[in-house]
Amino acid sequence: MSTALLPCVEVEPRVKARATVIFLHGLGADGHDFEPIVPHLELPPELGVRFVFPHAPKRPVTLNGGFVMPAWFDIGGDDLMRGESTDLPGIKAAEKQIHALIEREIARGIDSQHIVIGGFSQGGALAAWIALRYPKPLAGLIALSTFLAKNAPLEADTTTANRSIATFAAHGTRDGVVGIAYGRNLMERLKKIGCDVEWHEYPMAHEVCLEEIAHWGAWLRARFE
């Protein structure tokens, strides 16, 4: 049985799409959260980059007292203390949903090597999990203000196709939600398994800033030019 496609916000390029960025929002947000950033990335129109911002399903979140909100998987009270999540069934269910979106892009004529998967915070944790495990080569991974998706060696999960995946990783030095130590740990783990990581730190909280967006845009241009 095929996986039903998640509802998404899609930003189409002015020319025929040649590449796709699938970007996953953080806990409690939705697909509209990063939509306004697209013009500020200043990507040349001729690159034909489509942006897909899926909406996470709503579910009870232990960290927030069981309150129902958009979430890619559950996060317990101790998970962020460890900088990881232990909701493996939830992560795997979300992985199938994002795989369906990746396969839709391929069916639309976008080669997997022209697809970047990325996300912010909880979305970034899921993006890293998916990119490293995906069986076809991807163009890159974006991991913003995020953490490890599970308590297990990344080396055991990484496919040959994406063991050296190009990665843009960034974190705020004043992040009081997901401390920068967790982002640095993820960055070091990615480097250890052979990923080509471009790492940035910014004097900001759990958010994005204009300097980060500029660096992110330059990194994307290098992936798709």
C-alpha positions, 0 to 999 in steps of 0.5 A: 500500500502506498503512503498518502502524501502529506499536505505541503506548501510548494514554491515553484520556480519561474522556469521548469523545475530542475531541482528540489529542496524538501524542508521540514519545519520544527515542532509546533510549526507548519509548512508555511514557517520557512516559506518566506525565506525562499526569496532571501536565498537569492537563488538564480531563477535559471536554477529552477529550484522547487521548494516543498514544505510539508506539514507534519501530522498533529500528535500528542507531544510528551515534552508539552504535557501531551498537548496535540500539535504538529510534530514529526515524532514524539519528544519526551522530557528527557530527550532534549536533555540528551539532545536526541529522540528515542521515539523510533517508531514515530521517526520511521513512520515520518521517514516513510512519509518523506520518502513518498515526497522524495519519490514524487519529485523523482516521478516529476522528473527530478533526479535524486542527485538534484534533491536536497532534504533539510529541516530546522530543529525537530525537522532537521533531526528527521532530515538527517536521519532520512538523508543518511539512510536514503538508498539513492544519492541525494544532492545534500542535507541541511541541518539547522539548530538540530540534534540527533534523531536517535541514540544509536551509531550513525555509522550503522545506518548510513547508506553507501549512496549518502555516506559523504553527503554534502551538508550545511549545518548551523546553530545559534550560540544562544540557543536555549531550546536545543543547546549548541552542544547538540548541534556540534555533536551532530556535526562531528558525528556527520564528519566522522562518517565522511560527510562533507560538512559546512558548519556555521555558528551565529550569535542567535537563539533558536531561530534563523538570521539573515547571515545564516540565510545568505550562507545557506543560499550560497551553499544551495547555489553550489549544489545546483549550479 
